[in-house]
């Protein structure tokens, strides 16, 4: 076999360039995914990725308050809708449909139920992303349970104060 022609060398070089670029893209993708995981696992918020109705990523913060292991979240038969409180199911389904149409959804409040059956009040912020060359939903959940309890207590105290004021003024008007 003789020396390759100029055209054959150019073809080999282009093939090698494509292979190197593909390898470089994969390495960059792995590095990017690793950086994301490092960032997400340090977040004070719960972060997840839902692809095609399946949970494909949860950060460490999702595990503790929700009571599920990562293995449980990632199981093929895990139904993420079991995490949604009954009063929030319609809202979640509606927003999932909007996302599947390619629409972005503004942050909103909803309730989730952890494995122990405890309700967690939350604000969810979602973003459509590409994950493994498919559409997926990146979600960031902020637990606002303590804030909601404080708001409820404040409302109770305001109503109580109003009631005391009304009773006091009626009592004063009697005399």
The 8 nearest C-alpha neighbors of each residue, nearest first, counted from 0:
[[1, 2, 3, 4, 7, 8, 5, 6],
 [2, 0, 3, 4, 7, 5, 8, 6],
 [1, 3, 4, 0, 5, 8, 7, 6],
 [4, 2, 7, 8, 1, 5, 6, 0],
 [5, 3, 7, 6, 8, 2, 9, 1],
 [4, 6, 8, 7, 9, 3, 10, 2],
 [7, 5, 9, 4, 8, 10, 3, 11],
 [8, 6, 10, 4, 9, 5, 3, 11],
 [7, 9, 11, 5, 10, 6, 12, 4],
 [8, 10, 12, 6, 7, 11, 13, 5],
 [9, 11, 7, 13, 8, 12, 6, 14],
 [12, 10, 14, 8, 13, 9, 15, 7],
 [11, 13, 15, 9, 14, 10, 16, 8],
 [12, 14, 16, 10, 15, 11, 9, 17],
 [15, 13, 11, 17, 12, 16, 10, 18],
 [14, 16, 18, 12, 17, 13, 19, 11],
 [15, 17, 13, 19, 14, 18, 20, 12],
 [18, 16, 20, 14, 15, 19, 21, 13],
 [19, 17, 15, 21, 20, 16, 22, 14],
 [18, 20, 22, 16, 21, 17, 23, 15],
 [21, 19, 23, 17, 22, 18, 24, 16],
 [22, 20, 24, 18, 23, 19, 17, 25],
 [21, 23, 19, 25, 20, 24, 18, 26],
 [22, 24, 20, 26, 21, 25, 19, 27],
 [25, 23, 21, 27, 22, 26, 28, 20],
 [26, 24, 28, 22, 27, 23, 29, 21],
 [27, 25, 23, 29, 28, 24, 30, 22],
 [28, 26, 30, 24, 25, 29, 31, 23],
 [27, 29, 25, 31, 26, 30, 24, 32],
 [30, 28, 32, 26, 31, 27, 33, 25],
 [29, 31, 27, 33, 28, 32, 26, 34],
 [30, 32, 28, 34, 33, 29, 27, 35],
 [33, 31, 35, 29, 34, 30, 28, 36],
 [32, 34, 30, 36, 35, 31, 29, 37],
 [33, 35, 31, 37, 32, 36, 38, 30],
 [34, 36, 32, 38, 33, 37, 39, 31],
 [37, 35, 39, 33, 38, 34, 40, 32],
 [38, 36, 34, 40, 35, 39, 33, 41],
 [37, 39, 35, 36, 41, 40, 34, 42],
 [40, 38, 36, 42, 41, 37, 58, 35],
 [39, 41, 58, 59, 37, 42, 38, 36],
 [42, 40, 39, 38, 43, 37, 59, 60],
 [41, 43, 39, 44, 40, 38, 60, 45],
 [42, 44, 41, 60, 45, 141, 40, 39],
 [45, 43, 42, 141, 140, 46, 60, 139],
 [44, 46, 61, 140, 60, 139, 58, 141],
 [47, 45, 139, 58, 138, 57, 44, 140],
 [46, 48, 57, 138, 56, 137, 58, 49],
 [49, 47, 137, 56, 136, 55, 54, 138],
 [50, 48, 54, 136, 53, 135, 55, 52],
 [51, 49, 135, 53, 52, 136, 54, 48],
 [50, 52, 53, 49, 135, 134, 54, 133],
 [51, 53, 50, 49, 54, 79, 78, 135],
 [54, 52, 50, 49, 51, 55, 79, 78],
 [53, 55, 49, 73, 56, 48, 72, 50],
 [54, 56, 48, 73, 49, 53, 50, 57],
 [57, 55, 48, 47, 54, 58, 49, 73],
 [58, 56, 47, 46, 61, 48, 59, 69],
 [57, 59, 40, 60, 46, 61, 39, 45],
 [58, 60, 40, 61, 62, 57, 63, 45],
 [59, 61, 45, 58, 62, 63, 44, 43],
 [62, 60, 45, 59, 58, 63, 65, 57],
 [61, 63, 67, 59, 60, 65, 68, 66],
 [62, 64, 66, 65, 61, 60, 59, 67],
 [65, 63, 66, 62, 61, 113, 60, 67],
 [64, 66, 113, 62, 63, 67, 61, 114],
 [65, 67, 114, 63, 64, 62, 113, 68],
 [68, 66, 62, 65, 71, 72, 114, 69],
 [69, 67, 71, 70, 62, 72, 66, 63],
 [68, 70, 72, 71, 73, 67, 62, 57],
 [69, 71, 73, 68, 72, 74, 67, 77],
 [72, 70, 68, 74, 69, 73, 67, 77],
 [71, 73, 69, 70, 74, 54, 77, 68],
 [74, 72, 70, 71, 54, 55, 69, 75],
 [73, 75, 71, 77, 76, 72, 70, 54],
 [76, 74, 77, 73, 53, 78, 72, 54],
 [75, 77, 74, 78, 73, 53, 71, 72],
 [78, 76, 74, 75, 72, 79, 71, 73],
 [79, 77, 80, 81, 76, 53, 52, 82],
 [78, 80, 81, 82, 77, 54, 53, 83],
 [79, 81, 82, 83, 78, 88, 84, 91],
 [82, 80, 79, 83, 78, 112, 84, 77],
 [83, 81, 112, 80, 111, 79, 113, 84],
 [82, 84, 111, 80, 81, 112, 88, 87],
 [83, 85, 111, 110, 87, 86, 112, 88],
 [86, 84, 88, 87, 83, 89, 110, 111],
 [85, 87, 84, 88, 89, 110, 83, 90],
 [88, 86, 90, 84, 85, 89, 109, 110],
 [87, 89, 91, 85, 90, 86, 83, 92],
 [90, 88, 92, 91, 87, 93, 86, 85],
 [89, 91, 93, 87, 88, 92, 94, 109],
 [90, 92, 88, 94, 93, 89, 95, 87],
 [93, 91, 95, 89, 94, 90, 88, 96],
 [92, 94, 90, 96, 91, 95, 89, 97],
 [93, 95, 97, 91, 96, 92, 98, 90],
 [96, 94, 92, 98, 97, 93, 91, 99],
 [97, 95, 99, 93, 94, 98, 92, 100],
 [96, 98, 94, 100, 102, 95, 99, 93],
 [97, 99, 102, 101, 95, 100, 96, 103],
 [98, 100, 96, 101, 97, 95, 102, 134],
 [101, 99, 97, 98, 102, 96, 95, 103],
 [102, 100, 98, 99, 97, 103, 127, 96],
 [103, 101, 98, 97, 100, 104, 99, 127],
 [102, 104, 98, 126, 101, 105, 127, 97],
 [103, 105, 102, 106, 94, 125, 98, 97],
 [104, 106, 107, 103, 124, 125, 123, 126],
 [107, 105, 124, 123, 104, 122, 125, 108],
 [108, 106, 122, 123, 105, 109, 124, 121],
 [107, 109, 122, 121, 123, 110, 106, 120],
 [108, 110, 121, 87, 120, 122, 107, 111],
 [111, 109, 120, 84, 119, 121, 87, 83],
 [112, 110, 83, 84, 119, 82, 118, 113],
 [111, 113, 118, 82, 117, 116, 84, 83],
 [112, 114, 65, 116, 115, 117, 66, 82],
 [113, 115, 66, 116, 65, 67, 112, 117],
 [114, 116, 113, 117, 66, 112, 65, 118],
 [117, 115, 113, 114, 112, 118, 111, 82],
 [118, 116, 112, 113, 115, 119, 114, 111],
 [117, 119, 112, 111, 120, 116, 110, 113],
 [118, 120, 111, 110, 144, 112, 121, 117],
 [121, 119, 144, 110, 143, 142, 109, 118],
 [122, 120, 142, 143, 141, 109, 108, 110],
 [121, 123, 108, 141, 107, 140, 109, 106],
 [124, 122, 140, 106, 107, 139, 121, 108],
 [123, 125, 106, 139, 138, 140, 122, 105],
 [126, 124, 138, 137, 139, 136, 123, 104],
 [125, 127, 137, 136, 128, 103, 138, 124],
 [126, 128, 136, 135, 137, 134, 125, 98],
 [127, 129, 135, 134, 136, 126, 130, 137],
 [130, 128, 134, 133, 132, 135, 131, 127],
 [129, 131, 133, 132, 135, 134, 128, 50],
 [130, 132, 133, 129, 134, 135, 50, 128],
 [133, 131, 130, 129, 134, 135, 128, 50],
 [134, 132, 130, 129, 131, 135, 50, 128],
 [135, 133, 129, 128, 130, 127, 50, 132],
 [134, 136, 50, 128, 49, 127, 129, 130],
 [137, 135, 127, 49, 48, 126, 128, 138],
 [136, 138, 48, 126, 125, 47, 127, 128],
 [139, 137, 125, 47, 46, 124, 136, 48],
 [138, 140, 46, 124, 123, 45, 125, 44],
 [139, 141, 123, 45, 122, 44, 121, 46],
 [140, 142, 122, 44, 121, 143, 123, 45],
 [141, 143, 121, 144, 120, 140, 119, 122],
 [144, 142, 121, 146, 120, 145, 147, 141],
 [143, 145, 120, 147, 146, 119, 142, 148],
 [146, 144, 148, 147, 143, 149, 142, 120],
 [145, 147, 149, 143, 144, 148, 150, 151],
 [148, 146, 150, 144, 149, 145, 151, 143],
 [149, 147, 151, 145, 150, 146, 152, 144],
 [148, 150, 152, 146, 147, 151, 153, 145],
 [149, 151, 147, 153, 148, 152, 154, 146],
 [152, 150, 148, 154, 153, 149, 147, 155],
 [153, 151, 155, 149, 154, 150, 148, 156],
 [152, 154, 150, 156, 155, 151, 149, 157],
 [155, 153, 151, 157, 152, 156, 150, 158],
 [154, 156, 152, 158, 153, 157, 159, 151],
 [155, 157, 159, 153, 158, 154, 160, 152],
 [158, 156, 160, 154, 159, 155, 161, 153],
 [159, 157, 161, 155, 160, 156, 162, 154],
 [158, 160, 156, 162, 157, 161, 155, 163],
 [159, 161, 157, 163, 162, 158, 156, 164],
 [162, 160, 158, 164, 159, 163, 157, 165],
 [161, 163, 159, 165, 164, 160, 158, 166],
 [164, 162, 160, 166, 161, 165, 167, 159],
 [163, 165, 161, 167, 162, 166, 168, 160],
 [166, 164, 162, 168, 167, 163, 161, 169],
 [167, 165, 169, 163, 168, 164, 170, 162],
 [168, 166, 170, 164, 165, 169, 163, 171],
 [167, 169, 171, 165, 170, 166, 164, 172],
 [170, 168, 172, 166, 171, 167, 165, 173],
 [169, 171, 167, 173, 168, 172, 166, 174],
 [170, 172, 168, 169, 173, 174, 167, 166],
 [173, 171, 169, 174, 170, 168, 167, 166],
 [174, 172, 170, 171, 169, 168, 167, 166],
 [173, 172, 171, 170, 169, 168, 167, 166]]
